[in-house]
Amino acid sequence: MTDKASGQAALQALLSRYSVGPKHLQEPGPGRDELALMAQAALRAPDHGELLPFRFKIVQGAARERMAQLFAAAARAAGKDEAAAALDAERALRPPVSVAVLARIDLGHPQVPAHEQWACVGGALSNFLTAAHLLGYGGKMLSGAKVRDPGIQAAFCDPGETLLGWIALGTPLRRPAGPSRKGGVDQALQDWA
């Protein structure tokens, strides 16, 4: 149990989290021990016993080059020219560490409906990013058309899994201004009458 002061400090740390895209990240990225801490935080998401509807795959070192090749192949398959394919490959190499986010939703689970499993995946992703921030790293969840590419899906997923995207991680080049969301708290929190 935490006292009120430490709870306030933890809340301030959470409120200071912001997304940092790959072009604003630099080395060093998190090491294996820090990534393990992020995964431990993800495992604290709302769960349902032994049901684990998410998984993370670390993309670093030589695996980054393989991902760059997959991005270029996906660009070509989508009809892009070689310059665009090279740019997509370069984008895959920008973050020091990428972490693929995979979901395995059991649509026929007798006790846990799919929407509760998806809530668990979202909570895990949020906890992972928050842990990265608390460890001093910047990060952002990336998705888009590449996620739907059959070659990329096949490379990352086991049968029954879906690739949701990648978390780009590294040291922020600079601290950006706080997040600006239209509507803010008033739009996110409303009374129901």
N, C-alpha and C positions, 0 to 999 in steps of 0.2 A: 504494500500500500504506500502511495506517495503522499507527501504533505502538499498543502495548497501551493506553496512557493515553487516546488519542483514541478507540480502540475502546470502552473502558469508558464514556467520556462519551457516545458515540453510543448505547450500550446503555441508559444511564440516561435519555437523552432519549426513547427508544422506550418504556421501561417507565413513563414518566410520562404517556403518552398516555391520555386518557380521552374518552368520548363526552359531548358537550354537545348537548342537544336545543334545538330552535328557540326555545322560550320563555325560554331562558337565554342567548341570543345577542343582541348589539347591533351597531350600526355602530361602526367601519367593518368591512366585509367585505373579502375579498381583492380586489385590483385585477387587471387583465388580466395583468400581468407575473408576479404571484404565482400566479395560476391556471395560467399556462404552466409555471411550475416544478413545480407539483403534477402536471400532465400529464406532464412529463418524468420525474418519479418513477414515475408509473403505467406508463410505457413500459419501465421497468426490471424489470417483473414477468416471471416466466418466460414465454418466448415461443417461437415456432416459426418463425423466419425472417420471412417477409413476412405471415404470418397474424396479423391483429389482430382478435381477437374482441370487442373492447369499444370504446366511444366515449362521450365526455362532451359534454353540451350545457349551456352556461352559461345560467342564468335570472336575469337582473338587469335593473334599470331597468324600462322599459315591459313587458318580457316577464313580469315578476312579476304584473302586473295580468291579463295573458292567462291565466297559470297559475291565478290565483285564480278567474277565470271558469270555467275548465275544472273546477276542484275543486267549485265550486257546482253546475255542470251535472251532474257525476257524482253528487253528493249527491241532487239531485232525481231523477235516473234510478234511484237506489237506493231511492226512496220516502221520503226524508227531507223534513221540512217546510222552510219558508223560513228559519226561525231556525237550523236545523241546517246548511242550505246556506250561510248567511251565516257561520257559525262555521268551516266548512270553507274558505271563501274567505279568511277572516282568517288561518287557519293557514298557507295558502300564502304569505301576505305576511310572516309573522314573521321568517324568517331574512333577513339582508341579501343573501345570495347563495344560490341553490340551483343544484345541478349535477345534471342528469338523467344516470343511468347506464344505458347501453344495451348489450345483448349481441347479437352476431351469431354464432351457433354453426353451423358447417358440419357437419351430421350425416353427410354423405357424404364427408368429406375422406379421401383415400386413405392419409394418413400420420399424421394427428393426430386421435385419437378425441375425441368430444365431452367426455368427462370431463377431458381435458387442457386443452381450450379453456376449460371452466368454471374450472379451477384458475387459468388465466391471468387471467380476469376477476376472480376473488377476490383474486389477488395485486395486480392493478392498483388495485382499490378500496382495499385495505389500504395500499399505497404512497401513494396520493392523500391518504388521511386522515392518515397519518403525516407527510407533507410539510406538510400544513396545520397540524398541531400544532407542528412544528418552526419554522414561520414565525410562530407566536404566535396562531393562530386555533383556535377550537373548532369541532367539527363532529360530525355524526352521520348515518348512513345511515338513511333513512326509506323504508318501503314500505307495505304494507297493501292494502286493498280498492281504493283509487283506482288503483293500478298496473294492475289488471286491467280497468279501465273502457275500453271500446272507443274512446270519444272521446278520452280521454287518450292511449291507445296510438297512435292515428292521428295525433294532434298532434305527438308526439315522435319516432315511429319511421319510418324508411324501410322499404321492403319487406324482409322477412327478419330484421328486428330485433325485439327484445323489450325493453321498458322494465322495468328491475329496481327502480327507485326513484329517490330524490333524496338527494344529500348536502346537508344544511343547513350553511352556513358563516357565521361571523361572529366577533366578539370576545366571549369569554366574559364574562358579567356578574360572575362570581366563579369561583374555582377550586373545583370540587366535591371531595368526598372521593374517594380512589382507588376504582377499580372493585372491586366485591365480587362474586365469582363463587363459587357453591356448589361445593365440591370443589376449586377452585383448581388449583394445579399438580399435586397428586396425582391429580386426575381427568383432567387434560389429558395427563399424561405417565405412562404405565404400562409395566411390563415385559411382554413377551410371552414365554411359556415354551412 
